[in-house]
Amino acid sequence: MFFLDSNLETMLIDHTKSETEVSATRLSFHKSQATKACCFADAMDPRGFFCGKEVRYEAVTLQPLKKFLSIALIINKRRNKRMKKTTLVILSLVGIFCMILSLSPQVVYSDASNQELEQRLERLEKHVGTEEEGSEAGEKSVLDRLTIGGVMAGAYQYQNVSNAPDTSDTGRGGFVFQPELGIALSEYDEIVTKFQFAAGNGLNAVSPFIYTPWGTDLEDDVKDINGRNRDYLLTASYKHTFAFSDGHTLGMTGGLIDSTDYLDENAFANDELTQFMNEVFVNAPVAFLPSYDIGGALEWEYGNFAFKGVVMNVGENDYGRSYNYFGGTVGYTLDTGLGEGNYRVTGGYTTKDFDDPDGESKKYLGSAVLSFDQQLGEILGAWVRFGWQDDDAAVAAKYLYSGGIDISGNLWGREGDNAGVAYAYLNDGNADDIDNSQVFEAYVRFSLLEFLAVTADVQYMKDDYKAGDNPKGFIYGVRGVVEF
């Protein structure tokens, strides 16, 4: 970079032959200084980056240097007698120095190039961050990725029935242990397995009613599941989730699955271990939802909307035949001043592998179910579930009408407690001469510890047949549940 003293500049210019040359020389001189102000950037960073900006190299004209040398020669001629040799040496050195600098690159700053550099740096930081996260994830042990949970439940029920000649008043109990293991392969990938071990069949094995008083899987239910010669293993599946944005995800699951994990959900009537016990208040019987077999599930959520679809192959139905099931749910979540509400429509059908009422041909099953639940403030919640199924095949009920309320323990100052009351009416079946069934249930659940709850339950059931006896009666029960 060359800078000349202002006196020297004046001295040089004063001794040029014409004004035109003086102006041209002054202009070239200042331009040369300006364009070389940052030429040392190349030495500082040979890649072309300096002070966070990108530089562009251009050839620098030698015209200013030529003019400088010519001026020096003019001075030499005019003051030849008086100039000392030392002055000539200095001027020669200055000329050589300027020549070297004249060959240096010119630096041009570009705002656009600066922005591009910043974007590159951001991408580099993200790349480094991703590698660090991957490194940390790789360092996690299997135990860090493993989650273990589950539930243990025991119940005792006593039935007091009438109009059931072959059934006596009796009490039975049952116990279930349902551990669940999960392995998080990544933030978006997981493997989940669920087992169930049971002792006793409770009243389910001796009840005279069509619908079981405790809708869980007991000792006989967890053996030879769906005729697959498999015991205790309920589900084992792999799930991958695509996260497109906040509130927009797509989950895909495959393996041994349970369709009730995806279809016909309800906030207040969907769990036989913590809510209502009777099976008609767990899922709609007219929906014939299969469990614990090979299949795949799709879960798409976008804002307040959700779609869930299930495809399954079931090893064996009540007629000893394998069949395929296809089902889906469309749901919408509504937040109001009263609280959250969920409104869902579920449909399903099967292949033609079910007997007609006369047992002469095979038919398919088809159904549609509405399931709504809505909070009504901090104390109350309400729900309804209406269903229909095609009756070309033999079915116990064509229509379902059910509903109930949930009462929070806030009413009596215990937030962890709750109570529920529900009623269901099912009718127009064509199997076993059944005309209609009615089920009433009420329970109170007390949360004793964070992981322990006890429930007192009472049910009233009645089945009306087109001919013969019409069993009816009360069922009293108590249930204890430990969650971990």
N, C-alpha and C positions, 0 to 999 in steps of 0.2 A: 504494500500500500504506500503510495508516495504522497507526501505532503511537503509543499515548499513554503518557505517563509514569505509573507506578503511583500516585504521589501525586495526580496530577490525577484518575485514575480514582477514588481513594478520596474525593477532595474532591467529585466529582460525585455519587457514590452516597450519600454522607452527607447530602446535601441533598435527596434525593427524599422524597416524602410518605409512602410506605408500604414495608414489607418486600417485598411482592409485586413492586412495581415495581423495588426494588433487585435482587432475584434475577433478574428477567427482563432487566434492563439488563445485569447482569454476564454472563449467559449469551450474550446477543446480541453483546456486546462481544468476548468471546473467540472466538466462532464466526466473527465477521466477520474477525478477525485471521488465524485459521487458514486460512480459505478463500481469503484473498487473498495467501497467502505466496509464490505463484509467478505472480501475475497478470502480471508483466512479461514472461513468456514470449511473449505475443502480439506484443509490440513487438520482441522479439529475432528471432522467426521467424514471420512472418505465415502460413506454410503449415501451421502447427499442429504443428511438431516442435521440441522443445527438449531438450537433454541426452540425445539418443538415445531419447526417449519421445514417445508421441503424446498430445496433449492434447485434452480435450473441453470445449467452452464451454457454460456454463449461466448463466441470468440470476441476478443477485444481488439479494436482497431489500433494500429500502430501510428496513426496520423499524429496524435498529440506528441508522441516521442520524436517523430521526425521534425516537427515544428520546434520542439525544445532544442534538439541538436543544431538545427539551423540557426536558431537565435544565439546559441552558444558560439557558433562560428562567427556570426556578425559581431558579437561583443569582442571576440578575440581579434577580429580585424581592426575595429575602431580603437581598441585600447591595447593594441599589441605592445606598444612601447612601455606603457605604464603597468600592465598586468604582470603580476609575478607568476612564476612557474607553479607556486603552491595553489593559486586560484584555479589554474587550468587543471591541475590534478583533481581538485575538489569537484569541479564541474564534470570532469570525465567520470568520476566515481558515481556522482548523482545520475548521470546519463545511463551508466550501466545498471544501476539499481532500478531506475525507471523501466528499462528494457525488460528486466526480469519480472517486475510486477505487471508489465503490460501483457505478458504471456499468461498471467493468472486468470482463472475463470471469473466471470461476472456472476453475482448472486442476485437472483430475482425472487422475491417472496410472493407466495400465492396463498390467499385465504382459502381457496377451494382445496388446494393441496394440503393445507393445515387441517381442514375438516376431515379429509380422507385419512390423514395420519392418525387423528384422534379415533376414528372409527376402527382403524386397524389395531390400535392399542387396546380398545375396548374388547375387540374380538379375542385378542391375545390373552387379556385378563380372564375372560370367560373360559377360554380353553384351559388355562392354568387352573382356574377354580374347579372346573369339571374333573380334571385329572386328580386334583387333591381330594375331592369328594369321593371319586372312585377308589383312590388309594385308601382313604379312611374306611369306606364300605368293605373293601377287601380285607382290612385288618380285623373286622368284626368276627367274632367267633360264632359258632353255630348256636351256642347258648344265648347270645345276644339277639339272634334272629328268631329264637323259639318262643312261642307264647303258649301257655297252658291255662285252660279255664274249664269250667263245667258247672254241673249242678247235681246235687243229690236230693232226692225227694222220697218221702214215705207218706202213705195215706191209709187211713182206715175208714171204711164206709159200712153203714148198716142200713139194710132195706126193710121196710115195713109195707108189704104189698097185699093187695086183694084182687079177686077175680083172676087168680093165676094158680090153678089147681096143682100144678107140678112144681111149684116154687114155694119155698118156705121163707119166713122171716129169718134173716141171717146176716152176719157181718163178716167181711173179708178185708184183707189188707194187701198192699203191694209196695215194693221198694224199687227205685230205679237209680242208677248211677250213670251219668252221661258226661264223660270227659271229652274235651275238645282240644286238639293240638293244631297249632298253626306255625308255619315257617315263612317268614318274609324274605323272599329271594331278592327283592328290591323294593323301592317305594311303590312300584306299580304291579308287582308280581307276588303272589302268595299261594301256598298250598295249605289246605285245611282238611283235617280229618275229624270225624265225630263217631264215637262209639256209644253204645248203650248196653248196660248190663242190668238185668232185672231179676227180682225174686218174687214169686207169687203173681197171680192174675187178678186179684181183687174180686170185686163183684162182677166184673165184665164177663166172667165165665159162667155165672149162674143167674144173671139178671134176665127177667122175662121180657124186657123191653127191647125194641129194635135198636135204639141208640144207646151206646155204652155210657155209664155214669162217670167214668174217668177216661178221657180221651187220649191217654198216653200209650206208649208201646211197652207192654209188660212181658212177662217171661216167655210166653208162647210166641209173641209177636217178633221178638228179636232173634229167633232161630229160623233157619232155612228161609231167609227173607226173600219174598217174591219167587219162591221155588228155585233160587239160584244156588242152593246149598252153601249159603254164606250166613254166618252167625255174628251178631253183635256189631259188625261194622256197618254203620248207617250211611255215612257219606265220606268221600275222599275225592277232592277236586282241586284243580288248578285254575286260578283266575288271573287274568291280566286286565288292567284298567288303563284306558287311554284318557288322559286329562287334556282336553282342548283349551279350557279356560276355567275361570271360577264359575261353578254352577253348570258346567258342561262337561260331562264325562260319559264314557262308554266302557262297560265292563263285559268281559266274555269269560264264561266258566264252562269247564268240561270235566267229565268224570262220573263218579257216583254222586247223584244230586237228589235233592228233595224239592219237589215243585212248590210245596207250601212255604219255602223260604223266599219265593218270588211272587207268588200269586195269592189273591184273596186275602190281603193283609188288612188288619184293623188294629187301631191303637188300643182299644179297650176289650176286644174279644178275639184273641189270637194265640193264647198260650195256656195250655192245660196245667202247667206247673206253677204259674204265678197269678193267673186270672181265673176265669170260669173253668170248672172241671168237666162238665158234660161235653161230649164231642160236637154237638150241634152249635155250640158257642165258640168253638175253636176255628173251624172252617165250615163252609157251607157243604152239607152232605150231598146236595144235588150237583156240586161241582166235580165230584169223583176225582179229586186231585191225587195222583200217585206219588209215592215216596220211595227213596233209597234204591235207585236203579240208574242204569247207564243213560246219560243224556247230556244236553248242553243248555246253557241259559245265556240270555242277552239282557243287559241292563243299560238303558240309555236314559240319562237325566239331563234336562235342559231347563234351567231356571226352575219354575214351579211345576213343570211337566215331567212325567216319567213314563217310560214304556219298558215292560219286562216281558220277555218271551221265553218259552220252555219247549224243548223237544225231548221226549224220553222213549226208550224202549223198556217195557216192563216184562219181566220174565214170566209171570203167571198171574191170571186173574182168578176169580172164584170158580170159573169153568175150566181151569187148568190150561188156558191158552195164553200165549205171549201176544202182546199187542203194543201198538205205538200210540203215544199221546202227544197232542199239540195244543198249547195254551198260551194265552197272552193277557196282560193287564195294561190298561191305560189309566194313569192317575194324575190328579191335579191337587196341589197343596195350596190352601187358601189361608192367609193370615188376616185376621180381623181383630177388632177391639176386644172380642170375647176370647180369642186364642186361636190356636192352629186347628185347621180342619183338613181332612183328607177325603177325596172323592174318587172312587175307583170303579172301573168296569172291567170284569174278567170274563173271558170266553174260552171254551175248550171243546175239543172233540177227539174221538179215538177212531181207530180202524174198526172194521166190522168183525169183531171177535167176541161179541156178547150175545147171549141167547135172547130171543123174543119171549113174550109171556108164555107162549105155548111150547117153547123149547124146540121149535121146528126149523128155525133159520137163525142165521147170525146177523146181528145188527150193530150199528155204531152207537156211541153215546155222544150227545152234544148238549152244551149248557151255556147259560149266561147268568152272571151274578153281579149285583150292585152292592158295594160295601162302602158305607159312609161313616166317618167318625168326626166329631166336632167338640172342641172344648167350649164350655159355656161359663167362662170365668175361672177363678182360682179354685172353686169348690166342685163344680159339676162338669161332667162330660156326657155326651149322648152318642149313640151309634145305632145304625140299622143295617141289616143285610137281607136283601131280597134275591131270590134265585129261581131259575127255571131250568128244566132239562127235558130233552126229547124223550118220549115214552114209547118209541118203537121197540126198544129193548125193555126187559123186565126191570122196573125201578120201584123202590119203596115209596118214593114221593116225586111228584112232578113239580110242585111249587114249594117254596120256602118263604116264610115271612118271620123275621126275627128282629129284635131290637132290645135296647136296654140303656141303663145309665151307669155312670161311674161317679162315685163320691169320694173326694179327696179327704185324707185324714186331717187336712187343715181345719175341717169343720169342728173337730174336737181337740185341736192343738197338737196333733201328731202328724207331721208332714209325710213321713214314710209310710203311714197306713193308708188303706183305701178299702172301699166296699163296692160291690156291684150287684145289680139286680137285672134279670133278663127273662124274656119270654120268647118262645118259638112255636110256630104252628106250621106243620108240614102236611100236605094232603095230595089227593088224586094220584096215588100210586097204583100200579097194576100187578105187583108181585105179592104173593102170599095173602091175597084178599085184604090187604091193609087199606083202610079208608083214610085215616088221618092219625097224626101223632101230635101231642102237646108236651112241651117241656118248660118248666119254670125253675129258675135257680137264683139263689141269693147267697152271697158270701161276704165275710169280713176278714181282711188280711191285716195282721199285726206285724210290724217290723220290729223285732226284738233287738237285733244287732244289725250292723251294716250288711252282714252276709247271711243272717238268719231271719226267717219269717214263718209265722204259723197262721193257718187259715181255718176258719170254721165255716162249714158249707151245708146248705140244705137244698134238696131238689124235690120237685114233684113231677111225676111222669104219668102219662096215660096214652095207651094205644087203642084205637078203635078199629075193629075189624068189621068187614061186611057180614060176617057170620062167626059165631062162636064167642069165646070169652074176650073181655076187654080189660086187660090188666091195668092196674093203676096203683100208685102208692108213693110214699115218701122215702127218700134216701138221705141219711144224715152222715156227714163226714168231717174229718179233721185231716189237715195236710201240713206237714212240716217240710221246709225247703232250705237247703244250704247252698249258696252260690259262691263260687271261688274263681 
